[in-house]
Amino acid sequence: MHFRISHARYGFAAAMLLITSLSAEATLFTFTDRAAFEAATTGLTNINFEGIVPTNSAQDFPNPAGLLTGGVTFRTSGAGPLGTGVVTVYGGEFASQSAVLNTGTGAIAGWAPPGQPGTAFLDISLTGGKTAFGVDLWAQQLAVSPVRITVNSGEATENFDINTADRPTPYFFGVTSDANVILMVRFSIPGSQV
């Protein structure tokens, strides 16, 4: 799965998602190079956010439903007094006009956690036996920021701590499982990040 995502003060934004199923065994392998990730996977499916909203607008998808597209569900969660948060889809033209949303990739999905303080999460639920996931990460602000990626592969849960690259360069993170399907991927940013 390849999923372009950026994060900022109160969330992430995503431009596309590729998902795939591989043969089984039981180890998670990580990648920091998208070409190596794509070479290690087969049957990639591209899920993007084009056509969900008009190119010059945005729309919120509140919890508990969140956003369902291409068989993948996006929901927000985390600590905070303001409720459960929303996933927002920004059309490509709308995103391109914002200094913090423009990744140069067209339509994106962003999220707002349920208020600060506390750690904010974006939960991505996968179905259909997916065994690979990849993401381009950008900080929406100019600073490099830490991100924890938690991958639940059915049999085990593993955490990966990464830092975004200096904008406009994305940081690529990919993971494949040689045995178990990937059920959920969670992105966490500390509540102190602004």
KOLNUVEX-873506 format. One record per residue: residue in three letters; chain; x, z, y of N, C-alpha, C in turn. Coordinates in Angstrom, 2 decimals, always signed. Example, Ala and Ser with C-alpha at 12.3 -4.5 7.8 and 13.67 -1.06 7.14 Angstrom:
[r 'Ala' 'A' [+13.19 +7.80 -5.69] [+12.30 +7.80 -4.50] [+13.20 +7.80 -3.30]];
[r 'Ser' 'A' [+12.85 +7.08 -2.25] [+13.67 +7.14 -1.06] [+12.90 +7.87 +0.03]];
//
This chain:
[r 'Met' 'A' [+0.84 +0.00 -1.15] [+0.00 +0.00 +0.00] [+0.90 +0.00 +1.23]];
[r 'His' 'A' [+0.63 -0.83 +2.17] [+1.38 -0.84 +3.42] [+0.43 -0.55 +4.55]];
[r 'Phe' 'A' [+0.72 +0.44 +5.31] [-0.20 +0.96 +6.30] [+0.58 +1.24 +7.56]];
[r 'Arg' 'A' [+0.35 +0.47 +8.60] [+1.07 +0.72 +9.84] [+0.35 +1.80 +10.60]];
[r 'Ile' 'A' [+1.10 +2.79 +10.99] [+0.49 +3.95 +11.63] [+1.41 +4.46 +12.72]];
[r 'Ser' 'A' [+0.84 +4.92 +13.80] [+1.66 +5.55 +14.84] [+1.05 +6.89 +15.15]];
[r 'His' 'A' [+1.85 +7.81 +15.65] [+1.27 +9.11 +16.00] [+1.65 +9.51 +17.40]];
[r 'Ala' 'A' [+0.86 +10.37 +17.91] [+1.07 +10.81 +19.27] [+0.59 +12.22 +19.44]];
[r 'Arg' 'A' [+0.36 +12.54 +20.65] [-0.06 +13.83 +21.10] [-1.15 +14.43 +20.23]];
[r 'Tyr' 'A' [-2.16 +13.75 +19.94] [-3.22 +14.29 +19.10] [-3.56 +13.35 +17.98]];
[r 'Gly' 'A' [-2.62 +12.62 +17.46] [-2.99 +11.82 +16.31] [-2.09 +10.67 +15.96]];
[r 'Phe' 'A' [-2.65 +9.81 +15.12] [-1.97 +8.64 +14.61] [-2.78 +7.40 +14.93]];
[r 'Ala' 'A' [-2.17 +6.24 +14.82] [-2.90 +4.98 +14.91] [-2.35 +4.05 +13.85]];
[r 'Ala' 'A' [-3.21 +3.30 +13.21] [-2.80 +2.45 +12.09] [-3.20 +1.02 +12.33]];
[r 'Ala' 'A' [-2.35 +0.09 +11.89] [-2.64 -1.31 +12.08] [-2.98 -2.04 +10.79]];
[r 'Met' 'A' [-2.35 -1.73 +9.66] [-2.71 -2.39 +8.42] [-2.32 -1.55 +7.23]];
[r 'Leu' 'A' [-2.89 -1.91 +6.10] [-2.70 -1.15 +4.89] [-2.58 -2.12 +3.73]];
[r 'Leu' 'A' [-1.55 -1.96 +2.90] [-1.41 -2.75 +1.69] [-1.43 -1.80 +0.51]];
[r 'Ile' 'A' [-2.22 -2.12 -0.49] [-2.30 -1.25 -1.66] [-2.05 -2.06 -2.91]];
[r 'Thr' 'A' [-1.56 -1.40 -3.94] [-1.27 -2.09 -5.18] [-1.37 -1.14 -6.36]];
[r 'Ser' 'A' [-1.46 -1.71 -7.54] [-1.41 -0.94 -8.78] [-0.22 -1.42 -9.58]];
[r 'Leu' 'A' [+0.52 -0.48 -10.16] [+1.71 -0.79 -10.96] [+1.54 -0.23 -12.36]];
[r 'Ser' 'A' [+2.47 -0.55 -13.25] [+2.45 +0.06 -14.57] [+2.90 +1.52 -14.47]];
[r 'Ala' 'A' [+2.64 +2.31 -15.52] [+2.80 +3.75 -15.43] [+4.07 +4.31 -16.05]];
[r 'Glu' 'A' [+4.46 +5.50 -15.59] [+5.48 +6.38 -16.20] [+5.46 +7.78 -15.65]];
[r 'Ala' 'A' [+5.86 +8.12 -14.45] [+5.61 +9.48 -13.92] [+6.54 +10.00 -12.86]];
[r 'Thr' 'A' [+7.15 +9.20 -12.08] [+8.04 +9.64 -11.02] [+7.63 +8.95 -9.72]];
[r 'Leu' 'A' [+7.76 +9.67 -8.59] [+7.55 +9.05 -7.29] [+8.89 +8.57 -6.76]];
[r 'Phe' 'A' [+8.95 +7.31 -6.36] [+10.15 +6.73 -5.76] [+9.85 +6.45 -4.31]];
[r 'Thr' 'A' [+10.78 +6.81 -3.41] [+10.56 +6.59 -1.99] [+11.43 +5.46 -1.47]];
[r 'Phe' 'A' [+10.95 +4.84 -0.39] [+11.62 +3.71 +0.25] [+11.62 +3.92 +1.76]];
[r 'Thr' 'A' [+12.71 +3.53 +2.41] [+12.75 +3.50 +3.87] [+12.90 +2.06 +4.38]];
[r 'Asp' 'A' [+12.93 +1.11 +3.46] [+13.05 -0.30 +3.80] [+11.83 -1.04 +3.25]];
[r 'Arg' 'A' [+11.06 -1.67 +4.14] [+9.83 -2.34 +3.72] [+10.09 -3.48 +2.75]];
[r 'Ala' 'A' [+11.16 -4.25 +2.95] [+11.46 -5.36 +2.04] [+11.74 -4.85 +0.63]];
[r 'Ala' 'A' [+12.47 -3.74 +0.51] [+12.75 -3.16 -0.81] [+11.47 -2.64 -1.45]];
[r 'Phe' 'A' [+10.60 -2.04 -0.66] [+9.31 -1.56 -1.15] [+8.47 -2.73 -1.68]];
[r 'Glu' 'A' [+8.38 -3.79 -0.89] [+7.58 -4.95 -1.30] [+8.16 -5.62 -2.55]];
[r 'Ala' 'A' [+9.49 -5.61 -2.69] [+10.13 -6.18 -3.87] [+9.85 -5.34 -5.12]];
[r 'Ala' 'A' [+9.60 -4.05 -4.95] [+9.37 -3.15 -6.07] [+7.90 -3.08 -6.48]];
[r 'Thr' 'A' [+7.02 -3.77 -5.75] [+5.60 -3.71 -6.03] [+5.05 -5.10 -6.32]];
[r 'Thr' 'A' [+3.90 -5.14 -6.95] [+3.22 -6.41 -7.19] [+1.75 -6.25 -6.84]];
[r 'Gly' 'A' [+1.09 -7.35 -6.57] [-0.34 -7.32 -6.30] [-0.74 -6.57 -5.05]];
[r 'Leu' 'A' [+0.08 -6.65 -4.00] [-0.23 -5.95 -2.75] [-1.53 -6.48 -2.15]];
[r 'Thr' 'A' [-2.35 -5.59 -1.64] [-3.58 -5.93 -0.95] [-3.46 -5.47 +0.49]];
[r 'Asn' 'A' [-3.71 -6.35 +1.42] [-3.62 -6.02 +2.84] [-4.98 -5.56 +3.34]];
[r 'Ile' 'A' [-5.04 -4.35 +3.85] [-6.25 -3.85 +4.50] [-5.90 -3.65 +5.96]];
[r 'Asn' 'A' [-6.59 -4.36 +6.85] [-6.35 -4.14 +8.27] [-7.66 -3.75 +8.95]];
[r 'Phe' 'A' [-7.60 -3.49 +10.22] [-8.75 -2.99 +10.95] [-9.39 -4.06 +11.84]];
[r 'Glu' 'A' [-8.97 -5.31 +11.65] [-9.55 -6.41 +12.41] [-11.02 -6.59 +12.02]];
[r 'Gly' 'A' [-11.86 -6.88 +13.02] [-13.26 -7.18 +12.77] [-14.18 -5.98 +12.60]];
[r 'Ile' 'A' [-13.64 -4.77 +12.59] [-14.49 -3.58 +12.49] [-15.22 -3.34 +13.80]];
[r 'Val' 'A' [-14.51 -3.55 +14.90] [-15.11 -3.46 +16.24] [-14.70 -4.70 +17.02]];
[r 'Pro' 'A' [-15.43 -5.06 +18.08] [-15.00 -6.17 +18.93] [-13.59 -5.93 +19.46]];
[r 'Thr' 'A' [-12.84 -7.00 +19.66] [-11.43 -6.90 +20.04] [-11.18 -6.12 +21.32]];
[r 'Asn' 'A' [-12.17 -6.07 +22.24] [-11.96 -5.38 +23.51] [-12.69 -4.04 +23.59]];
[r 'Ser' 'A' [-12.95 -3.41 +22.43] [-13.66 -2.14 +22.46] [-13.09 -1.17 +21.42]];
[r 'Ala' 'A' [-13.69 +0.02 +21.37] [-13.30 +1.06 +20.41] [-14.56 +1.73 +19.89]];
[r 'Gln' 'A' [-14.48 +2.30 +18.68] [-15.62 +3.01 +18.10] [-15.12 +4.20 +17.29]];
[r 'Asp' 'A' [-15.81 +5.35 +17.42] [-15.49 +6.56 +16.67] [-16.20 +6.57 +15.33]];
[r 'Phe' 'A' [-15.51 +7.11 +14.30] [-16.06 +7.31 +12.97] [-15.87 +8.79 +12.64]];
[r 'Pro' 'A' [-16.87 +9.64 +12.98] [-16.71 +11.09 +12.81] [-16.79 +11.52 +11.35]];
[r 'Asn' 'A' [-16.23 +12.69 +11.08] [-16.38 +13.33 +9.77] [-17.81 +13.82 +9.64]];
[r 'Pro' 'A' [-18.35 +14.00 +8.44] [-17.61 +13.97 +7.20] [-17.39 +12.57 +6.63]];
[r 'Ala' 'A' [-18.09 +11.56 +7.11] [-17.94 +10.22 +6.54] [-16.58 +9.61 +6.86]];
[r 'Gly' 'A' [-16.10 +9.78 +8.09] [-14.84 +9.17 +8.48] [-14.97 +7.65 +8.49]];
[r 'Leu' 'A' [-13.88 +6.98 +8.23] [-13.84 +5.52 +8.20] [-13.58 +5.07 +6.77]];
[r 'Leu' 'A' [-14.44 +4.20 +6.26] [-14.25 +3.59 +4.94] [-14.05 +2.11 +5.16]];
[r 'Thr' 'A' [-12.89 +1.60 +4.73] [-12.61 +0.17 +4.82] [-11.73 -0.23 +3.65]];
[r 'Gly' 'A' [-12.07 -1.33 +3.02] [-11.28 -1.83 +1.90] [-11.17 -0.85 +0.74]];
[r 'Gly' 'A' [-12.16 +0.03 +0.56] [-12.11 +1.01 -0.52] [-11.24 +2.21 -0.23]];
[r 'Val' 'A' [-10.77 +2.36 +1.00] [-9.91 +3.47 +1.41] [-10.65 +4.27 +2.48]];
[r 'Thr' 'A' [-10.66 +5.61 +2.34] [-11.36 +6.47 +3.29] [-10.34 +7.23 +4.13]];
[r 'Phe' 'A' [-10.56 +7.25 +5.45] [-9.73 +7.95 +6.41] [-10.55 +9.07 +7.04]];
[r 'Arg' 'A' [-10.04 +10.32 +6.96] [-10.71 +11.46 +7.58] [-9.67 +12.35 +8.26]];
[r 'Thr' 'A' [-10.11 +13.10 +9.25] [-9.23 +14.05 +9.93] [-9.55 +15.46 +9.47]];
[r 'Ser' 'A' [-8.57 +16.34 +9.61] [-8.77 +17.76 +9.32] [-7.66 +18.54 +9.99]];
[r 'Gly' 'A' [-7.78 +19.87 +9.96] [-6.74 +20.71 +10.53] [-7.33 +21.89 +11.26]];
[r 'Ala' 'A' [-6.45 +22.74 +11.76] [-6.89 +23.94 +12.47] [-7.34 +23.59 +13.87]];
[r 'Gly' 'A' [-8.31 +24.31 +14.36] [-8.73 +24.13 +15.74] [-10.19 +24.44 +15.94]];
[r 'Pro' 'A' [-10.56 +24.79 +17.15] [-11.92 +25.24 +17.44] [-12.90 +24.13 +17.78]];
[r 'Leu' 'A' [-12.47 +22.88 +17.84] [-13.33 +21.83 +18.38] [-14.04 +20.99 +17.33]];
[r 'Gly' 'A' [-14.12 +21.42 +16.10] [-14.86 +20.65 +15.11] [-13.93 +19.97 +14.13]];
[r 'Thr' 'A' [-14.39 +18.86 +13.55] [-13.66 +18.24 +12.46] [-12.90 +16.97 +12.85]];
[r 'Gly' 'A' [-12.99 +16.50 +14.05] [-12.23 +15.34 +14.48] [-12.90 +14.03 +14.13]];
[r 'Val' 'A' [-12.29 +12.95 +14.60] [-12.82 +11.60 +14.37] [-11.68 +10.63 +14.11]];
[r 'Val' 'A' [-12.01 +9.56 +13.42] [-11.14 +8.40 +13.31] [-11.71 +7.37 +14.28]];
[r 'Thr' 'A' [-10.86 +6.75 +15.07] [-11.32 +5.75 +16.03] [-10.64 +4.43 +15.74]];
[r 'Val' 'A' [-11.42 +3.34 +15.74] [-10.85 +2.00 +15.61] [-10.81 +1.38 +16.99]];
[r 'Tyr' 'A' [-9.61 +0.90 +17.37] [-9.39 +0.23 +18.64] [-9.19 -1.24 +18.35]];
[r 'Gly' 'A' [-9.99 -2.10 +18.98] [-9.80 -3.53 +18.84] [-8.44 -3.94 +19.38]];
[r 'Gly' 'A' [-7.92 -5.07 +18.93] [-6.57 -5.50 +19.31] [-6.35 -5.64 +20.80]];
[r 'Glu' 'A' [-7.30 -6.22 +21.51] [-7.16 -6.38 +22.96] [-7.19 -5.02 +23.66]];
[r 'Phe' 'A' [-8.08 -4.15 +23.21] [-8.19 -2.80 +23.77] [-6.87 -2.05 +23.57]];
[r 'Ala' 'A' [-6.32 -2.08 +22.35] [-5.07 -1.38 +22.06] [-3.90 -1.94 +22.86]];
[r 'Ser' 'A' [-3.88 -3.26 +23.02] [-2.75 -3.90 +23.71] [-2.67 -3.52 +25.18]];
[r 'Gln' 'A' [-3.77 -3.01 +25.75] [-3.80 -2.64 +27.16] [-3.38 -1.19 +27.40]];
[r 'Ser' 'A' [-3.06 -0.47 +26.32] [-2.67 +0.93 +26.44] [-1.20 +1.11 +26.06]];
[r 'Ala' 'A' [-0.45 +1.77 +26.92] [+0.97 +2.00 +26.64] [+1.18 +2.84 +25.38]];
[r 'Val' 'A' [+0.24 +3.74 +25.04] [+0.42 +4.60 +23.88] [-0.24 +4.06 +22.61]];
[r 'Leu' 'A' [-1.08 +3.03 +22.71] [-1.74 +2.46 +21.54] [-1.18 +1.10 +21.13]];
[r 'Asn' 'A' [-0.46 +0.45 +22.01] [-0.02 -0.92 +21.73] [+1.17 -0.93 +20.78]];
[r 'Thr' 'A' [+0.93 -1.32 +19.53] [+2.00 -1.49 +18.56] [+2.35 -2.97 +18.38]];
[r 'Gly' 'A' [+1.62 -3.85 +19.07] [+1.85 -5.28 +18.92] [+1.33 -5.82 +17.60]];
[r 'Thr' 'A' [+0.43 -5.10 +16.95] [-0.05 -5.49 +15.62] [-1.53 -5.79 +15.59]];
[r 'Gly' 'A' [-2.21 -5.81 +16.72] [-3.64 -6.07 +16.73] [-4.44 -4.78 +16.65]];
[r 'Ala' 'A' [-5.61 -4.84 +15.98] [-6.50 -3.69 +15.88] [-5.80 -2.54 +15.15]];
[r 'Ile' 'A' [-6.11 -1.32 +15.58] [-5.53 -0.14 +14.95] [-6.61 +0.91 +14.74]];
[r 'Ala' 'A' [-6.35 +1.82 +13.83] [-7.20 +2.99 +13.66] [-6.41 +4.20 +14.12]];
[r 'Gly' 'A' [-6.98 +4.98 +15.02] [-6.35 +6.20 +15.50] [-7.18 +7.38 +15.06]];
[r 'Trp' 'A' [-6.64 +8.56 +15.26] [-7.41 +9.75 +14.90] [-7.17 +10.87 +15.87]];
[r 'Ala' 'A' [-8.19 +11.68 +15.99] [-8.11 +12.87 +16.82] [-8.39 +14.06 +15.92]];
[r 'Pro' 'A' [-7.47 +15.01 +15.84] [-7.70 +16.19 +15.00] [-8.76 +17.09 +15.64]];
[r 'Pro' 'A' [-9.19 +18.09 +14.89] [-10.24 +18.97 +15.39] [-9.71 +20.04 +16.35]];
[r 'Gly' 'A' [-9.03 +19.61 +17.37] [-8.55 +20.53 +18.39] [-7.24 +21.19 +18.01]];
[r 'Gln' 'A' [-6.51 +21.63 +19.01] [-5.27 +22.35 +18.82] [-5.53 +23.81 +19.14]];
[r 'Pro' 'A' [-4.77 +24.82 +18.79] [-3.49 +24.71 +18.12] [-3.65 +24.53 +16.62]];
[r 'Gly' 'A' [-2.54 +24.38 +15.95] [-2.54 +24.23 +14.51] [-2.06 +22.85 +14.12]];
[r 'Thr' 'A' [-1.77 +22.70 +12.84] [-1.32 +21.41 +12.34] [-2.51 +20.48 +12.19]];
[r 'Ala' 'A' [-2.33 +19.22 +12.57] [-3.39 +18.22 +12.50] [-3.11 +17.27 +11.35]];
[r 'Phe' 'A' [-4.15 +16.88 +10.63] [-3.99 +16.04 +9.44] [-4.80 +14.76 +9.54]];
[r 'Leu' 'A' [-4.28 +13.71 +8.94] [-5.04 +12.50 +8.64] [-4.97 +12.35 +7.13]];
[r 'Asp' 'A' [-6.13 +12.42 +6.46] [-6.20 +12.30 +5.01] [-6.67 +10.91 +4.64]];
[r 'Ile' 'A' [-5.92 +10.26 +3.76] [-6.25 +8.91 +3.30] [-6.53 +9.00 +1.81]];
[r 'Ser' 'A' [-7.79 +8.77 +1.42] [-8.20 +8.84 +0.02] [-8.22 +7.44 -0.58]];
[r 'Leu' 'A' [-7.51 +7.27 -1.69] [-7.40 +5.98 -2.36] [-8.24 +5.98 -3.63]];
[r 'Thr' 'A' [-8.76 +4.83 -3.98] [-9.52 +4.68 -5.22] [-8.99 +3.48 -5.99]];
[r 'Gly' 'A' [-9.36 +3.38 -7.23] [-9.06 +2.17 -7.99] [-7.67 +2.11 -8.57]];
[r 'Gly' 'A' [-7.04 +3.23 -8.86] [-5.77 +3.20 -9.57] [-4.58 +2.72 -8.76]];
[r 'Lys' 'A' [-4.50 +3.02 -7.50] [-3.38 +2.60 -6.65] [-2.14 +3.42 -6.98]];
[r 'Thr' 'A' [-1.01 +2.74 -7.11] [+0.23 +3.42 -7.46] [+1.34 +3.19 -6.45]];
[r 'Ala' 'A' [+1.01 +2.62 -5.29] [+2.02 +2.42 -4.25] [+1.37 +2.55 -2.89]];
[r 'Phe' 'A' [+2.14 +3.05 -1.94] [+1.67 +3.27 -0.57] [+2.85 +3.11 +0.36]];
[r 'Gly' 'A' [+2.67 +2.40 +1.48] [+3.74 +2.25 +2.46] [+3.19 +2.33 +3.86]];
[r 'Val' 'A' [+4.01 +2.77 +4.80] [+3.55 +2.96 +6.17] [+4.68 +2.72 +7.17]];
[r 'Asp' 'A' [+4.35 +2.04 +8.27] [+5.23 +1.97 +9.44] [+4.75 +3.04 +10.39]];
[r 'Leu' 'A' [+5.65 +3.88 +10.87] [+5.29 +4.97 +11.79] [+5.94 +4.75 +13.15]];
[r 'Trp' 'A' [+5.14 +4.97 +14.18] [+5.64 +4.95 +15.55] [+5.19 +6.21 +16.25]];
[r 'Ala' 'A' [+6.03 +6.78 +17.08] [+5.58 +7.84 +17.99] [+4.89 +7.13 +19.15]];
[r 'Gln' 'A' [+3.71 +7.60 +19.52] [+3.02 +6.96 +20.64] [+3.70 +7.28 +21.96]];
[r 'Gln' 'A' [+4.40 +8.39 +22.00] [+5.18 +8.67 +23.19] [+6.61 +8.22 +22.89]];
[r 'Leu' 'A' [+7.46 +8.30 +23.87] [+8.82 +7.78 +23.71] [+9.70 +8.68 +22.86]];
[r 'Ala' 'A' [+9.30 +9.93 +22.65] [+10.12 +10.86 +21.88] [+9.98 +10.62 +20.38]];
[r 'Val' 'A' [+11.03 +10.96 +19.64] [+10.99 +10.96 +18.18] [+10.28 +12.23 +17.74]];
[r 'Ser' 'A' [+9.37 +12.12 +16.76] [+8.59 +13.28 +16.32] [+8.64 +13.44 +14.81]];
[r 'Pro' 'A' [+8.58 +14.70 +14.33] [+8.55 +14.94 +12.89] [+7.16 +14.66 +12.32]];
[r 'Val' 'A' [+7.13 +14.20 +11.07] [+5.88 +13.96 +10.36] [+6.09 +14.43 +8.92]];
[r 'Arg' 'A' [+5.12 +15.15 +8.37] [+5.16 +15.49 +6.95] [+4.15 +14.59 +6.25]];
[r 'Ile' 'A' [+4.61 +13.95 +5.18] [+3.75 +13.09 +4.37] [+3.60 +13.76 +3.02]];
[r 'Thr' 'A' [+2.37 +14.08 +2.64] [+2.08 +14.70 +1.36] [+1.40 +13.67 +0.48]];
[r 'Val' 'A' [+1.97 +13.44 -0.69] [+1.42 +12.46 -1.63] [+0.91 +13.20 -2.86]];
[r 'Asn' 'A' [-0.39 +13.04 -3.13] [-0.99 +13.63 -4.32] [-1.14 +12.52 -5.35]];
[r 'Ser' 'A' [-0.35 +12.61 -6.42] [-0.34 +11.56 -7.44] [-1.11 +11.96 -8.69]];
[r 'Gly' 'A' [-2.09 +12.84 -8.54] [-2.89 +13.24 -9.68] [-2.25 +14.36 -10.47]];
[r 'Glu' 'A' [-1.08 +14.13 -10.99] [-0.37 +15.13 -11.77] [+0.40 +16.10 -10.89]];
[r 'Ala' 'A' [+0.82 +15.67 -9.72] [+1.67 +16.51 -8.86] [+1.44 +16.14 -7.40]];
[r 'Thr' 'A' [+1.86 +17.06 -6.54] [+1.85 +16.82 -5.10] [+3.26 +16.99 -4.59]];
[r 'Glu' 'A' [+3.74 +16.01 -3.81] [+5.08 +16.09 -3.24] [+5.02 +15.90 -1.74]];
[r 'Asn' 'A' [+5.89 +16.63 -1.02] [+5.99 +16.53 +0.42] [+7.27 +15.80 +0.80]];
[r 'Phe' 'A' [+7.16 +14.97 +1.84] [+8.30 +14.23 +2.38] [+8.30 +14.44 +3.88]];
[r 'Asp' 'A' [+9.41 +14.93 +4.44] [+9.54 +15.14 +5.87] [+10.40 +14.04 +6.46]];
[r 'Ile' 'A' [+9.85 +13.36 +7.46] [+10.57 +12.27 +8.11] [+10.46 +12.46 +9.62]];
[r 'Asn' 'A' [+11.26 +11.70 +10.35] [+11.16 +11.64 +11.80] [+10.90 +10.19 +12.18]];
[r 'Thr' 'A' [+10.03 +9.98 +13.15] [+9.81 +8.63 +13.63] [+11.07 +8.12 +14.32]];
[r 'Ala' 'A' [+11.15 +6.82 +14.49] [+12.28 +6.20 +15.19] [+11.94 +6.09 +16.67]];
[r 'Asp' 'A' [+12.95 +5.75 +17.49] [+12.69 +5.50 +18.91] [+11.79 +4.29 +19.04]];
[r 'Arg' 'A' [+10.76 +4.42 +19.85] [+9.84 +3.33 +20.10] [+10.57 +2.23 +20.84]];
[r 'Pro' 'A' [+10.38 +0.96 +20.53] [+9.29 +0.40 +19.74] [+9.62 +0.20 +18.26]];
[r 'Thr' 'A' [+10.74 +0.71 +17.79] [+11.13 +0.52 +16.39] [+10.26 +1.39 +15.48]];
[r 'Pro' 'A' [+9.64 +0.81 +14.45] [+8.88 +1.64 +13.52] [+9.81 +2.27 +12.48]];
[r 'Tyr' 'A' [+9.36 +3.38 +11.90] [+10.03 +3.99 +10.76] [+9.18 +3.64 +9.54]];
[r 'Phe' 'A' [+9.80 +3.06 +8.51] [+9.04 +2.70 +7.32] [+9.20 +3.79 +6.26]];
[r 'Phe' 'A' [+8.10 +4.18 +5.65] [+8.09 +5.08 +4.51] [+7.20 +4.47 +3.44]];
[r 'Gly' 'A' [+7.73 +4.34 +2.23] [+6.94 +3.84 +1.12] [+7.16 +4.71 -0.10]];
[r 'Val' 'A' [+6.18 +4.77 -0.95] [+6.28 +5.54 -2.19] [+5.57 +4.77 -3.30]];
[r 'Thr' 'A' [+6.19 +4.76 -4.47] [+5.56 +4.19 -5.65] [+5.58 +5.24 -6.76]];
[r 'Ser' 'A' [+4.61 +5.15 -7.64] [+4.56 +6.02 -8.81] [+4.69 +5.16 -10.05]];
[r 'Asp' 'A' [+5.56 +5.57 -10.97] [+5.72 +4.76 -12.18] [+4.82 +5.26 -13.30]];
[r 'Ala' 'A' [+3.90 +6.20 -12.99] [+2.99 +6.66 -14.04] [+1.62 +7.04 -13.53]];
[r 'Asn' 'A' [+1.55 +7.79 -12.46] [+0.28 +8.32 -12.00] [-0.25 +7.54 -10.81]];
[r 'Val' 'A' [-1.56 +7.48 -10.70] [-2.15 +6.85 -9.53] [-1.99 +7.79 -8.34]];
[r 'Ile' 'A' [-1.97 +7.22 -7.16] [-1.90 +8.01 -5.94] [-3.33 +8.21 -5.46]];
[r 'Leu' 'A' [-3.75 +9.46 -5.42] [-5.13 +9.77 -5.06] [-5.33 +9.98 -3.57]];
[r 'Met' 'A' [-4.35 +10.62 -2.92] [-4.48 +10.92 -1.51] [-3.10 +10.97 -0.86]];
[r 'Val' 'A' [-3.05 +10.54 +0.39] [-1.86 +10.68 +1.22] [-2.30 +11.40 +2.48]];
[r 'Arg' 'A' [-1.57 +12.46 +2.84] [-1.90 +13.25 +4.03] [-0.73 +13.17 +5.01]];
[r 'Phe' 'A' [-1.05 +12.87 +6.26] [-0.07 +12.89 +7.34] [-0.31 +14.13 +8.17]];
[r 'Ser' 'A' [+0.75 +14.91 +8.40] [+0.64 +16.16 +9.18] [+1.60 +16.09 +10.35]];
[r 'Ile' 'A' [+1.09 +16.45 +11.52] [+1.96 +16.63 +12.67] [+1.72 +18.02 +13.21]];
[r 'Pro' 'A' [+2.78 +18.74 +13.60] [+2.61 +20.10 +14.10] [+1.74 +20.13 +15.35]];
[r 'Gly' 'A' [+0.95 +21.18 +15.50] [+0.08 +21.31 +16.67] [+0.85 +21.36 +17.97]];
[r 'Ser' 'A' [+2.12 +21.72 +17.91] [+2.94 +21.81 +19.12] [+3.41 +20.45 +19.62]];
[r 'Gln' 'A' [+3.21 +19.39 +18.81] [+3.69 +18.08 +19.23] [+2.81 +17.53 +20.35]];
[r 'Val' 'A' [+3.45 +17.09 +21.42] [+2.72 +16.48 +22.53] [+3.40 +15.22 +22.97]];
//
